[in-house]
Amino acid sequence: MKKDCFSQNFVDAQKYRECASCYLYEECTRTVYLGGAQKAGVVGQGIGYALALAGLATAFSIWGSLPRGAAWLAFVALIYALAVFRAGRESKEANRDERDLLLREADAKPEAAAVHAAHH
């Protein structure tokens, strides 16, 4: 069952009702949402790169008439592209770390439930 739940791409209404009573509900749902957040991050990173590319294109198109301004615009666009890359990488690593933690917590839950049941 765990493999089934954690492989969901989104939490649909039917699956959500079915999973609400599951002891892995929090970990599973959070993992699915983190997968969605990762996809949204990739889209956001793509938009950031497009804006940096637009800045570079604008800089090169005005180079002849405003060489100093164009140089600064190109510099800022490159710095922005590097910032987008770094933010995307850090976000991806944080997302992966949180998903790994949730999976470890889910793996530990059945053991904790078995220990609890054995003591009572």
C-alpha positions, 0 to 999 in steps of 0.5 A, a space after each residue: 500500500 505504501 508504494 501505491 500511495 507515495 507514487 501518486 502524482 496528485 491527491 484526487 478527491 476519491 483517493 483523498 477520502 480513502 487515504 484520510 484514515 491511513 496512518 501514513 496520511 501526513 507523510 504521503 500527502 506531503 510527499 505528493 504535494 512536494 512533487 507538485 511543488 517541484 514541478 512548479 519550481 521547474 516552471 518558475 525556473 524556466 520563466 526566470 531563464 526566459 526573462 534573463 534571455 530577454 534581458 540579454 537579447 535587449 542588451 545586444 539589440 541596443 549595444 550600438 546606441 547605448 554601449 554602457 547601458 547595454 553592458 550593464 543590462 547584460 551583466 545584470 541579466 547574467 547575474 539574474 540567470 545565475 541567481 535563478 540557477 542557484 535558487 532552483 538548485 537549492 529548492 530542488 535539494 531542499 525538496 528532495 531532502 524533505 521527501 527523503 525525510 518523509 519516506 524515512 518517517 513513513 518507514 519508521 511508523 509501522 515499526 513504532 505501531 508494532 512496538 506500541 501494540 506489543 506493549 499493550 
